[in-house]
Amino acid sequence: MNQTTAAELDLYQDVVMDHKRAPRHFGTLPAPTHQARGQNPSCGDDLQVTLNVAQDRIEDIRFSGQGCAICIASASMMTEAVHGGDVALAQQLHQRFRAVLTGELEPEAAHLGKLISLAGVRRFPGRIKCALLGWHALMHALDGKP
């Protein structure tokens, strides 16, 4: 991040820890139209994403499983960001978020909303998979892949 202040870093850390302690949309849907599981065997993160999609709109989404703070916080923020939105917008947001984490796009140019709180993960390449696991599961679910 460019010129990130200590206060901003504290705020970002607070947002991440809030989502870890009280993840939004945590649980499973009883009869999802789409679902997929994501696993990261190198660190033990294991998430399942379930969602209901109708007319290319994500009407409801949940995630369950276990993982590190970054994994859970990212999945929680992901569900907030895509809930009620169009599938195409979720796919675009995933692309922008991934581009920020891999250094292809500056956070300020990505229009990530609260997800910008996770942009600092890009400085820790080993944790990028943690931040993207929920997103990969979501994309697989939308593609109809198990």
Secondary structure, DSSP 8 states (H G I E B T S, - for coil): -TT--HHHHHHHHHHHHHHHHS-TTBS--SS-SEEEEEEETTTTEEEEEEEEEETTEEEEEEEEEE--HHHHHHHHHHHHHHTTSBHHHHHHHHHHHHHHHTTSS-GGGS--GGGGGGGGGGG-GGGHHHHHHHHHHHHHHHHT--
